Amino acid sequence: MMNQKQREKLVIGTRGSKLALWQAHYIKDMVAEATGLPVEIKTIKTTGDKILDVPLAKVGGKGLFTKELEVELLNGTVDLCVHSMKDVPTDLPEGLAIAGIPLREDARDVLISHTGAGFGELPEGARVGTSSLRRIAHVRGLRPDIEIVDVRGNLDTRMGKAESGELDAVILAAAGIRRLGWGSRITTYLSTDIMISAVGQGAIGVEIRKDDVYMNEVCKHITDADTFACITAERIVMNRLEGGCQVPIAAYCRRIAGVEHGEDAITMDAMVGSVDGSTILRVSEVGSINNPVALGELLVGQLRDLGADEVLREVRAAADVADLK
């Protein structure tokens, strides 16, 4: 139990979805154990929660699922915010920091189909639901015959669209489904050879005020060092390429075993693509867990050498997101 620093309780800010609340309670238990303090949860509605009838890429802006939480954090009405790391912009508001990231869940994407068909087995012209430009680029690069249908809403609603036959399949993140105990509903796990994960996918982030010395210390007790380093490398890719939900960028970093690489080795795959799938740029490199920033910078350089900046310029220059779909 840590020194309580004269605090009587701690308050977590979170979104109100089933998954967000699962994550908040998960962090609550860890924080309560580390501090011995009572921990409360405050639900806060974000812009991304309010706009459900428009594709995320068309909504535009950064921090769609974090901004309102960060306002309360800066105002001191909450002590920490809990986010899905894939939703956290790489440029945070002044005075805030991601200080804690526990052990990551499965970072892969999954397919849920009502017939049990895998990705390669889906019929020609299959209707597949996703709102992610990253997933759309991957799918179109491999299966240009597939019809993409934009789907938003809570996780169970999106899964239900495939299970009921309204869609042939939906593509979702494995982590949220597994955390909510719905792993048996997954049809197929998509290898990162097929679909590289979103930056931060499967990881939970704890955001605090930089000057909160006590919460900085708390976050040390709940952080998995390897996960933190890998997410750092991925976020370098996103940051340097000025990515977000409006562009198809992917990066997935993890530890690797093997004498040839050394005990500190990590490897990362990264991708930049056009939304129509005609251009998919992929790179992969090995680096050191002790310098994740260098690995991120290396892959950014390789992607730029392959023409990533031009691909992303064309995506951003599209007059209307509908043109991308």
Order of alpha helices (4+ residues) and beta strands (2+ residues): beta-alpha-beta-alpha-alpha-alpha-beta-beta-beta-beta-alpha-beta-alpha-beta-alpha-beta-beta-alpha-alpha-beta-beta-beta-alpha-alpha-alpha
